[in-house]
Amino acid sequence: MMVVGLTGSIGMGKSTTAALFAEEGVPVYDADAEVHAAYAKGGVAVEPLEDAFPGVTVDGAVDRRKLSLRVVGDADELKRLEMIVHPLLGGRRAAFFEAARERNADIVVLDIPLLFETGGERGMDAVVVVSAPVHIQRERVLARPDMSEAKLDSILARQMADEDKRALAHFVVDTSQGLEHARAQVRNILIRLRRDGPPAKLAPGGERQH
């Protein structure tokens, strides 16, 4: 079973591309959705995070804005957060893989927003980066409620540059030319993976191994 990492910067169309893989029958694990569930009322991360970062929960759920204020810009606190959350999500990911094996899936997709930033690409058989021109990206994001130029720039500052992600990708999906164009690219990626198998792995530093 090939494990494909799907990533891309904010506003690039990653969620739409993940849905296109799912349309093709490929199991998709949405890392961000799992975090949301863990942070929601009754979620597995609520009590541990309140114990570690008192005051970050509201009405029994983790307030992501308050949590972000506690950890952003502090490498030690961010590491502490990851050490709490990652093990909690491990069981959910294991269940996803087990379900995919029961379906006899030949490919699974892990939708991980900060794949490169966390070094997760080294655990993938292939990496797909979703991309679009900067002006389209900004137009999409700034159309969202409660979004501003300053907030967008702050988010982008915490993400690897799109051009660097594209340079490290095995495949790039360009979402700037409409849904059907993106769908065709997804189908082509699946054809190539099933025909040729996993591409060259990425070595530390981003160099491809042959």
Backbone as numpy.savetxt, mean C-alpha at the origin, in Angstrom:
# Nx Ny Nz CAx CAy CAz Cx Cy Cz
2.67 -19.77 -5.70 1.82 -18.57 -5.70 2.70 -17.33 -5.70
2.58 -16.53 -6.71 3.37 -15.30 -6.80 2.74 -14.20 -5.96
3.60 -13.48 -5.24 3.15 -12.37 -4.40 3.56 -11.07 -5.07
2.57 -10.27 -5.42 2.81 -9.01 -6.13 2.50 -7.84 -5.22
3.47 -6.96 -5.05 3.26 -5.76 -4.27 2.72 -4.65 -5.15
1.66 -4.01 -4.71 1.05 -2.90 -5.44 1.20 -1.64 -4.60
1.80 -0.61 -5.19 2.01 0.61 -4.43 1.93 1.83 -5.34
1.96 3.00 -4.74 1.89 4.24 -5.50 1.62 5.39 -4.56
2.03 6.56 -4.94 1.85 7.73 -4.09 0.38 8.15 -4.05
0.05 9.02 -3.13 -1.31 9.51 -2.97 -1.83 10.11 -4.29
-3.08 9.78 -4.61 -3.72 10.37 -5.78 -3.35 9.74 -7.11
-2.61 8.64 -7.09 -2.17 8.02 -8.34 -3.17 7.02 -8.91
-4.15 6.61 -8.10 -5.14 5.65 -8.58 -4.88 4.23 -8.14
-4.20 4.07 -7.01 -3.83 2.73 -6.54 -5.05 1.92 -6.16
-6.01 2.52 -5.47 -7.20 1.78 -5.05 -8.00 1.29 -6.26
-8.10 2.15 -7.27 -8.80 1.75 -8.49 -8.07 0.60 -9.16
-6.74 0.66 -9.20 -5.95 -0.40 -9.82 -6.08 -1.70 -9.04
-6.11 -1.61 -7.71 -6.32 -2.81 -6.89 -7.65 -3.46 -7.24
-8.67 -2.63 -7.42 -9.99 -3.15 -7.78 -9.96 -3.85 -9.14
-9.14 -3.36 -10.05 -9.02 -3.98 -11.37 -8.38 -5.36 -11.27
-7.39 -5.50 -10.40 -6.81 -6.83 -10.17 -7.87 -7.77 -9.58
-8.65 -7.25 -8.64 -9.71 -8.07 -8.04 -10.74 -8.49 -9.08
-11.05 -7.60 -10.02 -11.99 -7.92 -11.09 -11.51 -9.11 -11.92
-10.19 -9.23 -12.02 -9.60 -10.33 -12.79 -9.51 -11.62 -11.98
-10.07 -11.61 -10.77 -10.09 -12.80 -9.94 -8.87 -12.99 -9.06
-8.03 -11.96 -8.96 -6.82 -12.05 -8.15 -7.15 -11.62 -6.71
-6.84 -12.44 -5.72 -7.06 -12.02 -4.33 -6.21 -10.78 -4.00
-6.81 -9.78 -3.38 -6.12 -8.54 -3.05 -6.20 -8.29 -1.54
-5.04 -8.08 -0.94 -4.96 -7.74 0.48 -4.74 -6.24 0.58
-5.67 -5.54 1.24 -5.61 -4.09 1.37 -5.04 -3.75 2.75
-3.75 -3.43 2.78 -3.09 -3.16 4.06 -3.70 -1.98 4.80
-4.05 -0.93 4.07 -4.61 0.26 4.71 -5.98 -0.04 5.30
-6.78 -0.83 4.58 -8.10 -1.20 5.10 -7.97 -2.02 6.38
-6.96 -2.87 6.43 -6.74 -3.68 7.63 -6.35 -2.80 8.82
-5.55 -1.76 8.55 -5.18 -0.83 9.61 -6.42 -0.08 10.10
-7.25 0.37 9.16 -8.49 1.07 9.55 -9.35 0.19 10.45
-9.48 -1.09 10.08 -10.28 -2.01 10.88 -9.68 -2.20 12.27
-8.35 -2.27 12.33 -7.67 -2.46 13.61 -7.83 -1.23 14.50
-7.94 -0.05 13.89 -8.06 1.20 14.63 -9.51 1.54 14.98
-10.46 0.90 14.33 -11.88 1.21 14.56 -12.34 0.73 15.93
-13.51 1.17 16.35 -14.06 0.78 17.64 -14.12 -0.73 17.75
-13.52 -1.27 18.79 -13.46 -2.71 18.96 -12.32 -3.37 18.23
-11.53 -2.60 17.52 -10.41 -3.14 16.75 -9.28 -3.62 17.65
-8.46 -4.52 17.10 -7.42 -5.16 17.91 -6.32 -4.20 18.34
-6.18 -3.05 17.66 -5.09 -2.14 17.99 -5.49 -1.05 18.97
-6.77 -0.91 19.25 -7.24 0.23 20.06 -6.62 0.22 21.46
-6.79 -0.86 22.18 -6.28 -0.91 23.57 -4.76 -0.83 23.63
-4.03 -1.60 22.80 -2.56 -1.50 22.86 -2.04 -0.10 22.54
-2.67 0.59 21.60 -2.19 1.91 21.24 -2.54 2.96 22.30
-3.68 2.80 22.94 -4.03 3.72 24.02 -3.07 3.53 25.19
-2.67 2.28 25.44 -1.71 2.02 26.51 -0.35 2.63 26.19
0.06 2.53 24.92 1.38 3.02 24.52 1.41 4.53 24.31
0.29 5.06 23.79 0.21 6.50 23.48 -1.08 7.05 24.09
-1.11 7.26 25.40 -2.34 7.71 26.07 -2.93 8.97 25.43
-4.25 8.91 25.22 -4.95 10.06 24.67 -5.19 10.00 23.18
-4.76 8.91 22.50 -4.93 8.86 21.04 -6.24 8.19 20.62
-7.05 7.75 21.60 -8.33 7.15 21.26 -9.47 8.09 21.62
-10.54 8.01 20.84 -11.75 8.80 21.07 -12.95 7.88 20.86
-13.80 7.79 21.87 -15.00 6.95 21.79 -14.68 5.51 21.40
-13.59 4.99 21.94 -13.26 3.59 21.73 -12.58 3.26 20.42
-12.16 4.28 19.69 -11.44 4.07 18.43 -10.20 4.93 18.40
-9.20 4.51 17.63 -7.98 5.30 17.50 -8.25 6.50 16.60
-7.92 7.67 17.09 -8.01 8.89 16.29 -6.70 9.01 15.51
-6.74 8.74 14.21 -5.52 8.70 13.42 -4.81 10.05 13.38
-5.57 11.13 13.47 -4.93 12.45 13.47 -4.12 12.64 14.74
-4.69 12.27 15.89 -3.97 12.39 17.15 -2.76 11.47 17.18
-2.93 10.27 16.67 -1.81 9.33 16.64 -0.69 9.87 15.75
-1.07 10.41 14.61 -0.08 10.96 13.68 0.72 12.08 14.34
0.04 12.93 15.10 0.73 14.03 15.77 1.75 13.51 16.79
1.49 12.32 17.33 2.39 11.76 18.33 3.63 11.12 17.71
3.52 10.61 16.48 4.62 9.81 15.93 5.34 10.44 14.74
4.65 11.29 13.97 5.29 11.85 12.78 6.47 12.73 13.17
7.59 12.47 12.54 8.79 13.25 12.82 9.62 12.70 13.96
9.13 11.64 14.60 9.87 11.02 15.71 10.13 9.57 15.34
11.32 9.27 14.90 11.65 7.93 14.41 11.46 6.86 15.47
11.80 7.17 16.71 11.67 6.18 17.78 10.21 5.85 18.06
9.37 6.89 18.10 7.95 6.67 18.35 7.28 5.95 17.19
7.71 6.28 15.97 7.17 5.60 14.79 7.53 4.12 14.82
8.77 3.83 15.22 9.21 2.45 15.32 8.40 1.71 16.39
8.13 2.38 17.49 7.33 1.77 18.56 5.92 1.46 18.06
5.36 2.38 17.29 4.03 2.16 16.71 4.04 0.93 15.81
5.05 0.84 14.94 5.13 -0.28 14.01 5.27 -1.60 14.75
6.03 -1.61 15.84 6.25 -2.84 16.59 4.97 -3.31 17.28
4.06 -2.39 17.52 2.76 -2.77 18.11 1.80 -3.24 17.02
1.70 -2.47 15.95 0.67 -2.72 14.94 0.99 -3.91 14.03
2.24 -4.02 13.58 2.58 -5.06 12.60 2.26 -6.47 13.08
2.62 -6.83 14.32 2.26 -8.19 14.78 0.75 -8.41 14.84
-0.01 -7.36 15.18 -1.46 -7.48 15.25 -2.07 -7.77 13.88
-1.45 -7.21 12.84 -1.95 -7.41 11.49 -1.44 -8.70 10.87
-0.41 -9.28 11.47 0.17 -10.50 10.91 -0.82 -11.64 10.79
-1.68 -11.78 11.78 -2.68 -12.84 11.74 -3.66 -12.66 10.60
-4.04 -11.41 10.35 -4.98 -11.13 9.25 -4.34 -11.45 7.91
-3.06 -11.12 7.77 -2.39 -11.40 6.51 -2.22 -12.91 6.32
-1.92 -13.61 7.39 -1.78 -15.07 7.30 -3.10 -15.70 6.87
-4.21 -15.19 7.40 -5.53 -15.72 7.02 -5.81 -15.44 5.55
-5.38 -14.28 5.06 -5.55 -13.95 3.65 -4.81 -14.95 2.77
-3.57 -15.24 3.10 -2.78 -16.19 2.31 -3.39 -17.59 2.34
-3.89 -17.98 3.50 -4.50 -19.31 3.62 -5.75 -19.41 2.74
-6.55 -18.34 2.74 -7.75 -18.34 1.90 -7.38 -18.38 0.42
-6.30 -17.67 0.06 -5.87 -17.66 -1.34 -5.38 -19.05 -1.77
-4.68 -19.73 -0.88 -4.22 -21.09 -1.19 -5.40 -22.04 -1.37
-6.41 -21.87 -0.53 -7.60 -22.72 -0.65 -8.31 -22.49 -1.98
-8.18 -21.28 -2.52 -8.77 -20.97 -3.82 -7.86 -21.39 -4.98
-6.69 -21.92 -4.63 -5.69 -22.27 -5.64 -5.27 -21.07 -6.49
-5.16 -19.92 -5.85 -4.74 -18.72 -6.56 -3.28 -18.83 -6.98
-2.98 -18.45 -8.21 -1.59 -18.49 -8.67 -0.88 -17.17 -8.42
-1.66 -16.09 -8.21 -1.11 -14.75 -7.95 -1.96 -14.10 -6.88
-1.32 -13.41 -5.94 -2.02 -12.55 -5.00 -1.38 -11.17 -5.04
-2.19 -10.16 -4.74 -1.71 -8.78 -4.73 -1.81 -8.22 -3.32
-0.71 -7.63 -2.85 -0.70 -6.94 -1.56 -0.66 -5.45 -1.83
-1.76 -4.77 -1.53 -1.88 -3.33 -1.73 -1.30 -2.64 -0.51
-0.06 -2.11 -0.66 0.66 -1.53 0.48 1.14 -0.12 0.10
0.51 0.92 0.65 0.87 2.30 0.26 2.35 2.64 0.43
2.95 2.25 1.56 4.35 2.60 1.83 5.26 1.39 1.65
5.08 0.68 0.56 5.84 -0.55 0.32 7.34 -0.29 0.30
7.79 0.66 -0.52 9.22 0.95 -0.63 9.75 1.62 0.63
8.93 2.50 1.20 9.38 3.25 2.37 9.67 2.33 3.56
9.02 1.17 3.60 9.21 0.23 4.71 10.09 -0.96 4.32
10.61 -0.97 3.08 11.45 -2.06 2.63 10.69 -3.32 2.28
9.36 -3.22 2.18 8.54 -4.39 1.92 8.70 -4.99 0.54
9.29 -4.24 -0.38 9.44 -4.75 -1.76 10.31 -6.01 -1.81
11.19 -6.17 -0.83 12.10 -7.32 -0.87 11.39 -8.64 -0.55
10.17 -8.56 -0.06 9.41 -9.76 0.18 8.45 -10.10 -0.95
8.54 -9.35 -2.05 7.62 -9.54 -3.17 8.30 -10.25 -4.33
7.51 -10.98 -5.10 8.01 -11.59 -6.33 8.02 -10.58 -7.46
7.17 -9.57 -7.38 7.12 -8.49 -8.37 6.48 -7.28 -7.72
6.80 -6.11 -8.24 6.24 -4.87 -7.72 5.60 -4.09 -8.85
4.35 -3.66 -8.63 3.62 -2.82 -9.57 3.45 -1.45 -8.94
3.88 -0.41 -9.65 3.72 0.96 -9.19 2.64 1.65 -10.03
1.71 2.28 -9.35 0.65 3.03 -10.02 1.08 4.49 -10.09
0.97 5.08 -11.28 1.52 6.41 -11.49 0.63 7.25 -12.39
0.86 8.54 -12.35 0.17 9.51 -13.21 0.98 10.80 -13.18
0.83 11.67 -14.17 1.56 12.94 -14.15 1.24 13.76 -12.90
2.19 14.56 -12.48 2.05 15.32 -11.24 0.82 16.21 -11.24
0.53 16.86 -12.36 -0.61 17.78 -12.38 -1.93 17.04 -12.19
-2.02 15.81 -12.68 -3.23 15.01 -12.49 -3.32 14.54 -11.05
-2.19 14.12 -10.50 -2.14 13.71 -9.10 -2.64 14.83 -8.19
-2.11 16.01 -8.36 -2.49 17.13 -7.49 -3.96 17.50 -7.68
-4.42 17.47 -8.90 -5.82 17.78 -9.18 -6.74 16.80 -8.46
-6.41 15.53 -8.52 -7.22 14.51 -7.85 -7.24 14.70 -6.34
-6.06 14.89 -5.77 -5.97 14.96 -4.31 -6.61 16.24 -3.77
-6.39 17.35 -4.45 -6.93 18.62 -3.97 -8.44 18.71 -4.12
-9.04 17.77 -4.87 -10.49 17.72 -4.99 -11.13 17.02 -3.79
-10.30 16.40 -2.95 -10.82 15.69 -1.78 -11.23 16.68 -0.70
-12.23 16.32 0.10 -12.64 17.21 1.21 -11.49 17.38 2.21
-11.41 18.56 2.79 -10.42 18.85 3.85 -8.98 18.69 3.39
-8.73 18.82 2.09 -7.36 18.74 1.59 -6.90 20.13 1.16
-5.62 20.41 1.41 -5.03 21.70 1.04 -3.68 21.45 0.40
-3.15 22.48 -0.23 -1.82 22.38 -0.82 -0.79 22.01 0.24
-0.89 22.66 1.39 0.09 22.43 2.46 -0.01 20.99 2.98
-1.23 20.49 3.15 -1.41 19.13 3.65 -0.89 18.11 2.63
-1.17 18.36 1.36 -0.68 17.46 0.31 0.84 17.44 0.28
1.45 18.62 0.36 2.92 18.68 0.35 3.51 17.95 1.55
2.83 18.03 2.69 3.30 17.33 3.89 3.24 15.82 3.70
2.17 15.35 3.08 2.03 13.91 2.81 3.09 13.45 1.84
3.29 14.21 0.77 4.27 13.83 -0.25 5.69 13.81 0.31
5.94 14.66 1.29 7.28 14.71 1.88 7.61 13.42 2.63
6.58 12.67 3.05 6.80 11.42 3.78 6.81 10.21 2.84
6.57 10.46 1.56 6.53 9.35 0.60 7.71 9.44 -0.37
8.17 8.29 -0.82 9.20 8.26 -1.84 8.68 8.93 -3.11
9.53 9.66 -3.79 9.12 10.35 -5.01 8.63 9.35 -6.05
7.62 9.76 -6.80 7.03 8.89 -7.82 8.08 8.40 -8.82
8.97 9.27 -9.24 9.97 8.86 -10.24 10.90 7.79 -9.68
11.17 7.85 -8.38 12.02 6.83 -7.75 11.27 5.50 -7.65
9.98 5.56 -7.36 9.18 4.34 -7.30 9.12 3.69 -8.68
8.90 4.50 -9.70 8.83 3.95 -11.06 10.15 3.30 -11.46
11.26 3.89 -11.02 12.58 3.33 -11.36 12.79 1.96 -10.72
12.15 1.71 -9.59 12.31 0.45 -8.87 11.26 -0.59 -9.25
10.24 -0.18 -9.99 9.12 -1.07 -10.30 9.47 -2.10 -11.36
8.82 -3.25 -11.27 8.87 -4.22 -12.36 7.84 -3.85 -13.42
6.72 -3.31 -12.96 5.64 -2.89 -13.86 5.08 -1.56 -13.38
4.68 -0.70 -14.33 4.05 0.57 -14.00 2.69 0.63 -14.67
1.66 0.99 -13.90 0.32 1.21 -14.44 0.07 2.70 -14.48
-0.11 3.24 -15.67 -0.40 4.66 -15.87 -1.91 4.85 -15.85
-2.40 5.59 -14.84 -3.85 5.77 -14.69 -4.36 7.08 -15.28
-3.53 7.74 -16.06 -3.92 9.07 -16.57 -4.77 9.02 -17.82
-4.94 7.84 -18.40 -5.66 7.76 -19.67 -6.99 7.01 -19.58
-7.54 6.96 -18.40 -8.86 6.37 -18.24 -8.85 4.94 -17.75
-10.04 4.49 -17.34 -10.19 3.19 -16.70 -9.86 2.03 -17.64
-10.33 2.10 -18.87 -10.10 0.99 -19.79 -8.61 0.82 -20.10
-7.90 1.93 -20.21 -6.47 1.86 -20.46 -5.76 1.20 -19.27
-6.18 1.58 -18.06 -5.59 0.97 -16.85 -5.94 -0.52 -16.79
-7.18 -0.86 -17.13 -7.59 -2.27 -17.10 -6.75 -3.10 -18.07
-6.50 -2.56 -19.25 -5.67 -3.28 -20.23 -4.26 -3.52 -19.71
-3.72 -2.53 -18.99 -2.37 -2.69 -18.43 -2.35 -3.78 -17.36
-3.37 -3.81 -16.52 -3.46 -4.83 -15.48 -3.53 -6.22 -16.10
-4.35 -6.36 -17.11 -4.48 -7.66 -17.78 -3.16 -8.07 -18.42
-2.45 -7.12 -18.99 -1.16 -7.43 -19.61 -0.13 -7.88 -18.57
-0.14 -7.23 -17.41 0.77 -7.63 -16.33 0.49 -9.07 -15.92
-0.77 -9.42 -15.77 -1.12 -10.78 -15.36 -0.72 -11.80 -16.43
-0.91 -11.44 -17.69 -0.50 -12.33 -18.78 1.00 -12.57 -18.73
1.76 -11.50 -18.54 3.23 -11.62 -18.53 3.71 -12.41 -17.32
3.10 -12.19 -16.16 3.51 -12.93 -14.97 3.22 -14.42 -15.13
2.06 -14.74 -15.67 1.69 -16.14 -15.84 2.50 -16.81 -16.95
2.91 -16.03 -17.92 3.70 -16.59 -19.02 5.18 -16.73 -18.65
5.73 -15.68 -18.02 7.18 -15.63 -17.79 7.60 -15.94 -16.37
6.66 -15.95 -15.43 7.02 -16.16 -14.03 7.53 -14.87 -13.39
7.98 -14.96 -12.15 8.45 -13.76 -11.43 9.62 -13.11 -12.16
9.62 -11.78 -12.25 10.76 -11.08 -12.86 11.95 -11.05 -11.92
13.03 -10.40 -12.36 14.23 -10.31 -11.54 13.92 -9.63 -10.22
14.44 -10.20 -9.15 14.24 -9.62 -7.83 15.01 -8.31 -7.69
14.54 -7.49 -6.75 15.26 -6.26 -6.43 16.24 -6.54 -5.30
17.49 -6.20 -5.53 18.52 -6.37 -4.50 18.54 -5.14 -3.61
19.16 -5.20 -2.43 19.31 -4.02 -1.59 19.93 -2.87 -2.41
19.31 -1.70 -2.25 19.78 -0.54 -3.02 19.01 -0.37 -4.30
18.08 -1.32 -4.59 17.22 -1.16 -5.75 17.76 -1.74 -7.03
18.96 -2.34 -7.01 19.51 -2.91 -8.24 18.86 -4.27 -8.52
18.58 -4.53 -9.76 17.92 -5.80 -10.11 18.93 -6.93 -10.14
18.50 -8.06 -9.59 19.31 -9.27 -9.65 18.92 -10.05 -10.90
19.90 -10.56 -11.62 19.62 -11.31 -12.85 19.94 -12.78 -12.67
